[in-house]
Amino acid sequence: MKQYLHIIQKELPTVSEEDLITPIRQTHIDSLDIVVIRVTLEKYFGVEVSDAVWYQYQTLSEALEYFHNNKNEPIKSDFNEENELKLTDSIEIRMPQMANSSLSENWLLKYLGDYHWQLLSKAFNLKSSDFKDENGNRLYATFVRISYTNSNMEYFWENDVLDFEGSIDSYGKDTFISSIDGINQRDSFSRISSKLMTVFSVREASNNTIHKGIPKILSHKINELQKVPLFLNEYRLLNKNLLASLETQHHTFNTTDKIIIKAEYQINPYYDINGVGLLYFAAYPIIADSCLFNIPNLFDSVIHDQVKYIDITLYKTVFRDIFYFANCNSTDKIIVELNSIETNYEKIYLSVTLRRNSDNKIIAKIFTILEHPPYT
């Protein structure tokens, strides 16, 4: 089946001829790569493969042989832009939405996550607790990447009204990417722009072992992307340590694993663990910040040659990109590693890695830009 290798290599250049005949579990091909391969082959051969058939294959050659024997006309999307699934909402900023005299980033992250869940529920016509796989196991929309850019949090004031609009796309059967944007009614220059990506997963007895799953009900109203989205591809590459730098419209972050300084965090199960017993996705950046900001004179010591003194309490988040790779048990500790830091006084650029203390596994990479309000 090597005559079809080029189809896979167009999306995943690192897949070799040897990978076709090697058991998939023994190759470098991970679960997200498998999603890309499956979608690519289904579209090329015009054949949709059931989970029961797909998961019986041990090698890519076996899968290619099935597609070769059952090839059809290419699958065409019946998506119509007029039917695009959208959701709108308006939120008044009151005290629960505020922190440190500005919009609360912790609240915003939880709100965006809930918004993404609402888009999924609306698309599948299911309550969040009703998502299940074909074996009846409950499925969770597990966040694997969240990125947001916003005006300085101090530009959002008490009683301001934020108008949000969100839409969602899919890639394959279980990867969903939402775009959620908010505009301040009082000041249209105060904005929030975000992207969130989830895959469905089944929770095991330990938070350290969470496996991907496919919803039993596959019909939904979500636009299916025809090509691998950059948002997903960057995640795959970073997860494989193949992304030398992360290019954003605001800054180019070095993805180095160099450790400038590190700290240990003891999980607070009453605050950091969510309603189903997992480490809350919104807790990851807060854990990173709380550790770094509590190290005495950290920012003075690591950038003393650029700025004489930095009062970190004056800086607010204007950009965050969080890559989630694993979860963590509430009894474990988290190691926070500062990998890079740059500043021009107006802004501070941070790259941070979170690891499980029990096995040193990376559970997240976080890229952050903090801004000093010009009027402070």
C-alpha positions as CSV (number, residue, x, y, z in Angstrom):
1,M,0.0,0.0,0.0
2,K,3.0,2.3,-0.2
3,Q,1.6,3.9,-3.4
4,Y,-0.8,5.8,-1.0
5,L,2.0,7.0,1.3
6,H,2.1,10.4,-0.3
7,I,-1.5,11.1,0.7
8,I,-0.6,10.8,4.4
9,Q,2.8,12.6,4.0
10,K,1.0,15.6,2.5
11,E,-0.4,16.2,6.0
12,L,2.2,14.4,8.1
13,P,5.6,14.5,6.3
14,T,7.3,12.5,9.1
15,V,5.4,9.3,8.4
16,S,7.7,6.9,6.6
17,E,7.3,3.8,4.5
18,E,8.4,1.7,7.5
19,D,5.6,3.3,9.6
20,L,3.1,1.7,7.3
21,I,3.9,-1.8,8.3
22,T,5.0,-1.2,11.9
23,P,2.2,-1.6,14.6
24,I,0.9,1.9,15.2
25,R,1.6,1.7,18.9
26,Q,5.3,1.2,18.2
27,T,5.6,4.3,15.9
28,H,5.9,8.0,16.7
29,I,2.3,8.4,15.5
30,D,0.1,9.8,18.3
31,S,-3.6,9.9,18.8
32,L,-4.0,13.4,17.1
33,D,-1.9,12.2,14.2
34,I,-4.3,9.2,13.8
35,V,-7.2,11.7,13.7
36,V,-5.5,13.6,10.8
37,I,-4.7,10.4,9.0
38,R,-8.2,9.0,9.3
39,V,-9.9,12.3,8.1
40,T,-7.4,12.6,5.2
41,L,-8.0,9.0,4.0
42,E,-11.8,9.3,4.3
43,K,-11.8,12.4,2.2
44,Y,-9.4,11.1,-0.4
45,F,-11.1,7.7,-0.9
46,G,-14.7,9.0,-0.3
47,V,-15.2,6.3,2.4
48,E,-16.4,6.9,5.9
49,V,-15.1,4.2,8.3
50,S,-17.0,3.2,11.4
51,D,-15.1,3.2,14.8
52,A,-15.6,-0.6,15.0
53,V,-13.7,-1.1,11.7
54,W,-11.1,1.6,12.2
55,Y,-9.9,0.6,15.6
56,Q,-9.4,-3.0,14.6
57,Y,-6.4,-2.1,12.4
58,Q,-3.0,-2.5,13.9
59,T,-1.0,-0.9,11.1
60,L,-1.6,1.8,8.5
61,S,-1.2,-0.7,5.7
62,E,-4.2,-2.6,6.9
63,A,-6.2,0.6,6.9
64,L,-5.0,1.6,3.5
65,E,-5.9,-1.8,2.1
66,Y,-9.5,-1.3,3.4
67,F,-9.7,2.1,1.8
68,H,-8.3,0.8,-1.5
69,N,-10.9,-2.0,-1.7
70,N,-13.8,0.3,-0.8
71,K,-12.8,3.6,-2.5
72,N,-15.6,5.8,-3.8
73,E,-16.2,9.3,-4.9
74,P,-14.7,12.0,-2.7
75,I,-16.9,13.0,0.2
76,K,-18.3,16.5,-0.2
77,S,-19.3,18.7,2.6
78,D,-22.9,19.8,2.6
79,F,-22.1,22.7,5.0
80,N,-23.8,26.0,4.1
81,E,-22.5,29.2,5.7
82,E,-26.1,30.3,6.2
83,N,-26.6,27.3,8.6
84,E,-23.4,28.0,10.6
85,L,-24.0,27.4,14.2
86,K,-23.5,30.5,16.3
87,L,-24.3,31.6,19.8
88,T,-24.6,35.1,21.2
89,D,-24.6,36.3,24.8
90,S,-24.3,39.6,26.8
91,I,-22.7,39.8,30.2
92,E,-22.7,42.8,32.6
93,I,-19.4,43.1,34.5
94,R,-20.2,43.0,38.2
95,M,-18.1,42.1,41.2
96,P,-18.0,38.3,40.5
97,Q,-16.5,39.1,37.1
98,M,-13.8,41.4,38.6
99,A,-10.5,40.9,40.4
100,N,-7.7,43.3,41.3
101,S,-9.7,46.3,40.1
102,S,-10.2,44.9,36.6
103,L,-11.8,42.1,34.7
104,S,-11.0,38.7,36.2
105,E,-9.0,36.5,33.9
106,N,-10.0,33.5,36.0
107,W,-13.7,34.3,35.4
108,L,-13.1,35.0,31.7
109,L,-11.4,31.6,31.2
110,K,-14.2,29.7,32.9
111,Y,-16.8,31.7,31.0
112,L,-15.1,30.9,27.6
113,G,-14.9,27.2,28.5
114,D,-18.6,27.1,29.4
115,Y,-19.4,29.0,26.2
116,H,-17.5,26.3,24.2
117,W,-19.5,23.6,26.0
118,Q,-22.8,25.4,25.2
119,L,-21.8,25.4,21.5
120,L,-21.2,21.7,21.6
121,S,-24.5,21.0,23.5
122,K,-26.4,23.1,21.0
123,A,-24.8,21.4,18.0
124,F,-25.5,17.8,19.3
125,N,-28.8,18.8,21.0
126,L,-27.5,17.2,24.2
127,K,-26.9,18.3,27.8
128,S,-23.3,18.3,28.9
129,S,-23.9,15.2,31.1
130,D,-25.5,13.3,28.3
131,F,-22.4,13.0,26.1
132,K,-21.6,9.2,26.0
133,D,-19.6,6.8,23.8
134,E,-21.1,3.6,22.3
135,N,-20.3,1.7,25.5
136,G,-22.2,4.2,27.7
137,N,-19.2,5.8,29.2
138,R,-19.6,9.5,29.9
139,L,-17.5,11.7,27.6
140,Y,-15.9,15.0,28.6
141,A,-14.9,17.8,26.2
142,T,-11.3,18.0,27.3
143,F,-9.5,21.2,26.5
144,V,-6.2,20.7,24.6
145,R,-5.5,24.3,23.7
146,I,-7.0,27.7,24.6
147,S,-5.7,31.0,23.2
148,Y,-7.0,34.5,23.9
149,T,-6.1,38.0,23.2
150,N,-7.7,40.9,25.0
151,S,-7.4,44.6,25.8
152,N,-5.7,45.2,29.1
153,M,-8.0,43.9,31.8
154,E,-8.2,47.3,33.4
155,Y,-10.0,48.7,30.3
156,F,-13.1,46.7,31.3
157,W,-15.0,48.5,34.1
158,E,-17.7,47.6,36.6
159,N,-21.1,47.6,34.9
160,D,-19.7,47.5,31.4
161,V,-21.7,45.1,29.1
162,L,-19.7,42.7,27.0
163,D,-21.4,41.3,23.8
164,F,-20.1,37.9,22.9
165,E,-20.5,35.9,19.7
166,G,-19.2,32.4,19.1
167,S,-19.1,29.7,16.4
168,I,-17.5,26.3,16.2
169,D,-15.9,24.0,13.6
170,S,-14.9,20.3,13.7
171,Y,-12.0,18.3,12.4
172,G,-12.7,14.6,12.3
173,K,-15.2,13.1,14.6
174,D,-14.0,14.5,18.0
175,T,-11.9,17.6,17.6
176,F,-13.8,20.9,17.9
177,I,-12.4,24.4,17.6
178,S,-14.5,27.4,18.7
179,S,-14.0,31.1,18.1
180,I,-15.5,33.3,20.7
181,D,-15.2,37.1,20.5
182,G,-16.4,39.8,22.9
183,I,-16.9,43.6,22.5
184,N,-17.4,46.2,25.2
185,Q,-20.5,48.2,24.6
186,R,-19.1,51.2,26.3
187,D,-15.8,51.2,24.4
188,S,-15.6,49.1,21.2
189,F,-11.8,49.2,21.3
190,S,-12.0,47.0,24.4
191,R,-12.2,43.5,22.9
192,I,-11.6,39.8,23.6
193,S,-10.8,37.3,20.9
194,S,-10.3,33.6,21.7
195,K,-10.0,30.1,20.2
196,L,-10.6,26.9,22.2
197,M,-10.0,23.4,21.1
198,T,-11.3,20.2,22.7
199,V,-11.3,16.4,22.1
200,F,-13.7,14.0,23.7
201,S,-12.2,11.8,26.4
202,V,-13.2,9.1,28.9
203,R,-12.0,9.5,32.5
204,E,-10.3,6.5,34.1
205,A,-9.8,5.9,37.8
206,S,-6.7,8.0,37.8
207,N,-6.5,11.5,36.3
208,N,-3.1,10.5,34.9
209,T,-4.8,8.2,32.4
210,I,-7.5,9.8,30.3
211,H,-8.3,8.3,26.9
212,K,-9.9,9.8,23.8
213,G,-13.5,8.8,23.0
214,I,-16.0,9.3,20.2
215,P,-19.6,10.4,20.9
216,K,-22.2,7.7,20.2
217,I,-24.3,10.4,18.5
218,L,-22.2,11.7,15.6
219,S,-24.8,13.9,13.9
220,H,-24.4,17.5,14.7
221,K,-24.7,21.0,13.1
222,I,-21.0,21.8,13.1
223,N,-19.0,22.8,10.0
224,E,-16.3,20.2,9.2
225,L,-13.0,21.6,8.2
226,Q,-11.5,20.1,5.1
227,K,-7.8,20.7,6.0
228,V,-5.8,20.3,9.2
229,P,-6.2,23.6,11.0
230,L,-3.1,25.5,12.0
231,F,-4.4,25.7,15.5
232,L,-4.4,21.9,15.7
233,N,-1.2,21.4,13.8
234,E,0.8,23.7,16.2
235,Y,-0.5,21.7,19.1
236,R,0.6,18.4,17.5
237,L,4.1,19.7,16.7
238,L,4.6,21.2,20.2
239,N,3.5,18.0,21.8
240,K,6.1,16.2,19.8
241,N,8.8,18.8,20.6
242,L,9.0,19.7,16.9
243,L,8.0,23.3,17.2
244,A,11.1,25.5,17.6
245,S,9.1,28.6,18.2
246,L,5.5,29.7,18.5
247,E,4.6,32.5,16.1
248,T,1.8,34.8,17.2
249,Q,0.7,38.2,15.9
250,H,2.0,39.7,19.1
251,H,5.3,38.0,19.7
252,T,7.5,35.0,18.7
253,F,7.9,32.7,21.7
254,N,10.9,30.4,22.1
255,T,9.6,26.9,23.0
256,T,12.8,26.0,24.8
257,D,12.8,23.6,27.9
258,K,15.5,25.7,29.5
259,I,14.8,26.2,33.2
260,I,15.5,29.7,34.6
261,I,13.8,29.0,37.9
262,K,11.2,26.6,39.2
263,A,8.8,26.3,42.0
264,E,6.5,23.6,43.5
265,Y,2.7,23.9,43.9
266,Q,0.5,21.9,46.2
267,I,-2.9,21.4,44.5
268,N,-5.9,22.8,46.5
269,P,-8.7,20.2,45.8
270,Y,-11.4,22.7,46.9
271,Y,-10.4,25.2,44.3
272,D,-8.2,23.6,41.6
273,I,-10.3,20.5,41.0
274,N,-13.5,20.7,38.9
275,G,-16.9,19.2,39.3
276,V,-15.9,15.8,37.9
277,G,-12.7,15.4,39.8
278,L,-10.2,16.6,37.2
279,L,-7.7,19.4,37.5
280,Y,-9.7,22.4,36.3
281,F,-8.5,23.7,32.9
282,A,-8.8,27.3,34.2
283,A,-6.5,26.5,37.1
284,Y,-3.4,25.8,35.0
285,P,-2.4,29.5,34.2
286,I,-3.4,30.6,37.7
287,I,-1.1,27.9,39.2
288,A,1.7,29.2,37.0
289,D,1.2,32.8,37.9
290,S,0.8,32.2,41.6
291,C,4.0,30.3,41.8
292,L,6.1,32.8,39.8
293,F,4.7,35.9,41.4
294,N,5.3,34.6,44.9
295,I,9.0,34.1,44.3
296,P,10.7,37.1,46.0
297,N,12.2,39.5,43.6
298,L,11.9,37.1,40.7
299,F,11.4,39.6,38.0
300,D,14.1,41.9,39.4
301,S,16.6,39.1,39.5
302,V,16.1,37.6,36.1
303,I,15.8,40.8,34.1
304,H,17.8,43.3,36.3
305,D,20.0,44.2,33.3
306,Q,16.9,45.6,31.5
307,V,14.8,47.2,34.1
308,K,15.7,48.3,37.6
309,Y,12.4,47.5,39.3
310,I,9.2,45.8,38.2
311,D,6.0,45.8,40.2
312,I,4.3,42.8,38.8
313,T,1.0,43.6,40.5
314,L,0.5,46.5,38.0
315,Y,0.7,44.1,34.9
316,K,-2.3,42.5,33.5
317,T,-2.7,39.6,30.9
318,V,-3.3,40.7,27.3
319,F,-2.4,37.4,25.7
320,R,-2.4,33.8,26.8
321,D,-1.9,30.5,24.8
322,I,-2.3,27.4,26.9
323,F,-1.4,23.9,25.5
324,Y,-2.8,21.1,27.7
325,F,-1.1,17.7,27.5
326,A,-2.2,15.8,30.6
327,N,-4.2,16.1,33.8
328,C,-3.2,15.5,37.4
329,N,-4.5,13.8,40.6
330,S,-5.4,16.1,43.4
331,T,-2.9,14.4,45.7
332,D,0.0,15.2,43.4
333,K,2.1,18.3,43.2
334,I,2.9,20.5,40.2
335,I,6.3,21.7,39.3
336,V,6.2,25.2,37.6
337,E,9.2,25.9,35.4
338,L,10.0,29.4,34.0
339,N,11.6,28.7,30.5
340,S,12.0,32.3,29.1
341,I,11.3,35.8,30.1
342,E,11.6,39.1,28.1
343,T,10.5,42.6,28.7
344,N,10.5,46.1,27.2
345,Y,9.0,47.5,30.5
346,E,5.6,48.0,28.8
347,K,5.1,44.3,28.4
348,I,6.5,41.1,29.8
349,Y,6.7,37.9,27.7
350,L,6.7,34.5,29.6
351,S,7.1,30.9,28.6
352,V,6.2,28.4,31.3
353,T,6.1,24.6,31.6
354,L,3.9,22.7,34.2
355,R,4.9,19.1,35.2
356,R,3.4,16.4,37.4
357,N,5.8,15.9,40.3
358,S,5.0,12.2,40.5
359,D,6.4,11.3,37.1
360,N,7.8,14.6,35.7
361,K,5.4,14.4,32.8
362,I,4.6,17.7,31.1
363,I,1.0,18.6,31.6
364,A,1.0,22.1,30.0
365,K,2.9,24.8,28.2
366,I,1.8,28.3,28.8
367,F,2.8,31.4,26.8
368,T,1.8,34.8,28.3
369,I,2.1,38.5,27.6
370,L,1.5,40.9,30.5
371,E,1.0,44.6,29.9
372,H,1.6,47.6,32.1
373,P,-1.4,50.0,31.8
374,P,-0.1,53.3,30.4
375,Y,-2.1,55.4,32.8
376,T,-1.0,53.6,36.0
